[in-house]
Amino acid sequence: MSNNSRLWGNVNVLARCGNDKRYLQVNVQATGNYVVAAMPIVRGGKL
């Protein structure tokens, strides 16, 4: 994948087998726990 590619959502994946190439559209989803700030945080600000 290129450096500016998304790693989630609807993406195209190249599948190769010998000389055959097919692009497959897939939907990538992730779940997990994460924290959310209660107020905006400025760049370089202390947490």
C-alpha positions in Angstrom: 0.0 0.0 0.0 1.2 3.5 -0.7 2.1 5.8 2.2 -1.1 7.9 1.9 -3.5 5.0 1.7 -6.3 4.5 4.2 -6.1 1.4 6.3 -9.9 1.2 7.0 -13.2 1.6 5.2 -13.8 0.6 1.6 -10.4 -0.2 0.0 -9.3 -2.1 -3.1 -6.9 -5.1 -2.6 -4.8 -6.6 -5.4 -5.0 -10.4 -5.5 -2.4 -12.1 -7.7 -2.1 -15.8 -8.7 0.5 -16.5 -11.4 -0.2 -14.0 -14.2 -3.8 -13.4 -13.1 -4.6 -10.2 -11.3 -7.9 -9.2 -9.7 -8.8 -6.1 -7.6 -11.1 -7.0 -4.8 -13.2 -4.3 -3.0 -13.2 -5.0 0.7 -14.5 -3.2 3.8 -12.0 -3.0 6.7 -13.4 -2.3 10.1 -11.7 -2.2 13.5 -13.2 -2.1 17.0 -11.5 -1.4 20.3 -11.3 0.9 23.3 -9.8 4.4 23.1 -9.8 7.5 25.2 -11.4 10.8 24.2 -10.4 14.3 25.4 -13.0 16.2 27.4 -11.8 19.4 25.9 -9.8 20.5 22.8 -6.0 19.9 23.1 -3.7 22.4 21.3 -0.7 21.0 19.4 2.3 20.7 21.8 0.0 21.1 24.8 0.5 19.1 28.0 -1.9 16.3 28.8 
